[in-house]
């Protein structure tokens, strides 16, 4: 059906920056929205940022002013630019997409996750 593949995770010091990418591929008829979630050690998965086709963008309060989500619709790709990173941003970051895979059928899809570690 549809695959989401993330890249760009890694190790960074506090105050540093990273950019995550997620490319959707497969039977894509139309993308409704794409976004990012994260799950830190011992925590539940939480929303980081989402961007829908209408241009509406949502950020978690904890990342506002530090993270920027953007989409390249020509490449079915979503990016997450992260700056001023903090140790509490350490988590596995998951790409998420609500995608029509036919003209009538849609589903929620997840990437495999990419680790972001912020350490002093």
C-alpha contacts under 8 A as a table, 3 or more apart, distances in Angstrom:
res1	aa1	res2	aa2	distance
1	X	26	X	5.63
1	X	27	X	5.36
1	X	28	X	7.95
1	X	101	X	6.84
2	X	24	X	6.84
2	X	25	X	5.68
2	X	26	X	4.54
2	X	27	X	5.68
2	X	28	X	6.67
2	X	101	X	7.20
2	X	109	X	7.27
3	X	24	X	5.63
3	X	25	X	5.31
3	X	26	X	6.14
3	X	109	X	7.40
3	X	110	X	7.75
3	X	111	X	7.05
4	X	22	X	6.30
4	X	23	X	5.64
4	X	24	X	4.55
4	X	25	X	6.58
4	X	95	X	6.84
4	X	96	X	7.68
4	X	97	X	7.93
4	X	109	X	7.20
4	X	110	X	6.24
4	X	111	X	4.61
4	X	112	X	7.61
5	X	22	X	5.31
5	X	23	X	5.42
5	X	24	X	6.62
5	X	95	X	7.67
5	X	111	X	5.46
5	X	112	X	6.89
6	X	20	X	7.00
6	X	21	X	5.49
6	X	22	X	4.22
6	X	23	X	6.64
6	X	94	X	7.54
6	X	95	X	6.60
6	X	111	X	6.38
6	X	112	X	7.23
6	X	113	X	6.51
6	X	114	X	6.36
7	X	20	X	5.77
7	X	21	X	5.26
7	X	22	X	6.40
7	X	114	X	6.54
8	X	18	X	7.11
8	X	19	X	5.92
8	X	20	X	4.50
8	X	21	X	6.16
8	X	114	X	7.42
9	X	18	X	7.18
9	X	19	X	7.54
9	X	20	X	6.22
9	X	114	X	5.37
9	X	115	X	5.30
9	X	116	X	5.00
10	X	18	X	7.89
10	X	114	X	7.99
10	X	115	X	6.15
10	X	116	X	5.03
10	X	117	X	6.19
11	X	116	X	6.14
11	X	117	X	4.84
11	X	118	X	5.99
11	X	119	X	7.43
12	X	16	X	5.93
12	X	17	X	7.18
12	X	18	X	7.68
12	X	85	X	7.97
12	X	116	X	7.85
12	X	117	X	6.31
12	X	118	X	4.98
12	X	119	X	6.45
13	X	16	X	5.48
13	X	85	X	7.57
13	X	118	X	5.34
13	X	119	X	5.14
13	X	120	X	5.40
14	X	84	X	6.85
14	X	85	X	5.29
14	X	86	X	5.04
14	X	87	X	6.38
14	X	118	X	5.85
14	X	119	X	6.22
14	X	120	X	6.14
15	X	83	X	6.80
15	X	84	X	4.06
15	X	85	X	4.85
15	X	86	X	6.45
16	X	83	X	5.95
16	X	84	X	5.51
16	X	85	X	5.48
17	X	81	X	7.53
17	X	82	X	5.39
17	X	83	X	4.25
17	X	84	X	6.31
17	X	85	X	6.25
18	X	81	X	6.18
18	X	82	X	5.21
18	X	83	X	6.62
19	X	79	X	6.85
19	X	80	X	5.51
19	X	81	X	4.38
19	X	82	X	5.84
20	X	79	X	5.52
20	X	80	X	5.00
20	X	81	X	6.47
20	X	82	X	7.95
21	X	77	X	6.91
21	X	78	X	5.88
21	X	79	X	4.54
21	X	80	X	6.54
22	X	77	X	5.42
22	X	78	X	5.28
22	X	79	X	6.37
22	X	95	X	6.28
22	X	111	X	7.94
23	X	75	X	7.29
23	X	76	X	5.87
23	X	77	X	4.33
23	X	78	X	6.64
24	X	28	X	7.99
24	X	76	X	5.44
24	X	77	X	6.15
25	X	28	X	6.73
25	X	76	X	7.42
27	X	101	X	5.21
27	X	102	X	7.44
28	X	31	X	7.12
28	X	99	X	6.84
28	X	100	X	6.23
28	X	101	X	4.79
28	X	102	X	7.26
29	X	99	X	7.46
29	X	100	X	5.28
29	X	101	X	5.01
29	X	102	X	5.48
29	X	103	X	6.26
30	X	99	X	5.94
30	X	100	X	5.02
30	X	101	X	7.02
30	X	103	X	7.82
31	X	34	X	7.47
31	X	53	X	7.47
31	X	76	X	7.85
31	X	97	X	7.35
31	X	98	X	6.27
31	X	99	X	4.42
31	X	100	X	6.08
32	X	52	X	5.91
32	X	53	X	5.75
32	X	97	X	7.47
32	X	98	X	5.36
32	X	99	X	5.56
32	X	100	X	7.32
33	X	50	X	7.03
33	X	51	X	5.68
33	X	52	X	4.00
33	X	53	X	5.99
33	X	97	X	5.67
33	X	98	X	5.35
33	X	99	X	7.15
34	X	50	X	5.81
34	X	51	X	5.68
34	X	52	X	6.42
34	X	78	X	6.59
34	X	95	X	7.36
34	X	96	X	5.57
34	X	97	X	4.29
34	X	98	X	6.50
35	X	48	X	7.63
35	X	49	X	5.53
35	X	50	X	3.89
35	X	51	X	5.97
35	X	69	X	7.70
35	X	78	X	7.03
35	X	95	X	5.87
35	X	96	X	5.13
35	X	97	X	6.36
36	X	47	X	6.47
36	X	48	X	5.40
36	X	49	X	5.34
36	X	50	X	6.22
36	X	80	X	7.63
36	X	93	X	6.67
36	X	94	X	5.61
36	X	95	X	4.73
36	X	96	X	5.76
37	X	45	X	6.47
37	X	46	X	5.36
37	X	47	X	4.41
37	X	48	X	4.92
37	X	49	X	6.99
37	X	93	X	5.72
37	X	94	X	5.11
37	X	95	X	6.46
37	X	96	X	7.11
38	X	45	X	5.36
38	X	46	X	5.43
38	X	47	X	6.57
38	X	48	X	6.57
38	X	91	X	5.85
38	X	92	X	5.44
38	X	93	X	4.26
38	X	94	X	5.76
39	X	43	X	5.94
39	X	44	X	5.75
39	X	45	X	4.28
39	X	46	X	6.31
39	X	91	X	5.19
39	X	92	X	5.33
39	X	93	X	6.62
40	X	43	X	5.21
40	X	44	X	7.27
40	X	45	X	7.44
40	X	89	X	7.69
40	X	90	X	6.11
40	X	91	X	4.00
40	X	92	X	6.32
41	X	91	X	6.73
47	X	50	X	7.82
47	X	59	X	7.67
47	X	60	X	6.32
48	X	59	X	5.79
48	X	60	X	5.14
48	X	63	X	7.11
49	X	57	X	7.11
49	X	58	X	5.34
49	X	59	X	4.37
49	X	60	X	6.27
49	X	69	X	6.53
50	X	57	X	5.59
50	X	58	X	5.28
50	X	59	X	6.81
50	X	69	X	7.14
51	X	55	X	6.45
51	X	56	X	5.72
51	X	57	X	4.48
51	X	58	X	6.65
51	X	69	X	7.13
51	X	70	X	7.26
51	X	71	X	7.53
52	X	55	X	5.61
52	X	56	X	5.55
52	X	57	X	6.70
53	X	56	X	7.29
57	X	69	X	7.85
59	X	63	X	6.66
59	X	64	X	5.99
60	X	63	X	5.64
60	X	64	X	6.44
61	X	64	X	5.36
63	X	66	X	5.39
63	X	67	X	5.58
64	X	67	X	6.19
65	X	68	X	7.76
66	X	82	X	6.14
66	X	83	X	5.25
66	X	84	X	6.05
66	X	85	X	7.68
67	X	80	X	6.69
67	X	81	X	5.47
67	X	82	X	4.46
67	X	83	X	6.11
68	X	80	X	5.67
68	X	81	X	5.03
68	X	82	X	6.59
69	X	78	X	7.18
69	X	79	X	5.62
69	X	80	X	4.60
69	X	81	X	6.36
70	X	78	X	5.75
70	X	79	X	5.24
70	X	80	X	6.62
71	X	76	X	7.48
71	X	77	X	5.76
71	X	78	X	4.33
71	X	79	X	6.14
72	X	75	X	5.53
72	X	76	X	5.99
72	X	77	X	5.23
72	X	78	X	6.27
73	X	76	X	4.80
73	X	77	X	6.44
74	X	77	X	7.85
82	X	85	X	6.67
85	X	89	X	6.45
85	X	118	X	6.82
86	X	89	X	5.37
86	X	90	X	7.55
86	X	118	X	6.17
87	X	90	X	5.62
87	X	117	X	7.37
87	X	118	X	4.72
87	X	119	X	5.81
87	X	120	X	7.90
88	X	118	X	7.62
89	X	116	X	7.57
89	X	117	X	7.47
89	X	118	X	6.76
90	X	115	X	7.77
90	X	116	X	5.41
90	X	117	X	4.57
90	X	118	X	5.45
91	X	115	X	6.04
91	X	116	X	5.54
91	X	117	X	6.60
92	X	113	X	5.80
92	X	114	X	5.36
92	X	115	X	4.34
92	X	116	X	6.05
93	X	113	X	5.29
93	X	114	X	5.24
93	X	115	X	6.17
93	X	116	X	6.99
94	X	110	X	6.72
94	X	111	X	5.69
94	X	112	X	6.62
94	X	113	X	4.39
94	X	114	X	6.57
95	X	110	X	5.70
95	X	111	X	5.03
95	X	112	X	7.80
95	X	113	X	6.85
96	X	108	X	7.19
96	X	109	X	5.76
96	X	110	X	4.74
96	X	111	X	6.53
97	X	108	X	5.69
97	X	109	X	5.19
97	X	110	X	6.57
98	X	106	X	6.86
98	X	107	X	5.74
98	X	108	X	4.54
98	X	109	X	6.36
99	X	106	X	5.28
99	X	107	X	5.73
99	X	108	X	6.48
99	X	109	X	7.40
100	X	103	X	6.50
100	X	104	X	6.96
100	X	105	X	5.50
100	X	106	X	3.89
100	X	107	X	6.57
101	X	104	X	7.86
101	X	105	X	5.97
101	X	106	X	5.70
101	X	107	X	7.68
102	X	105	X	5.18
102	X	106	X	7.07
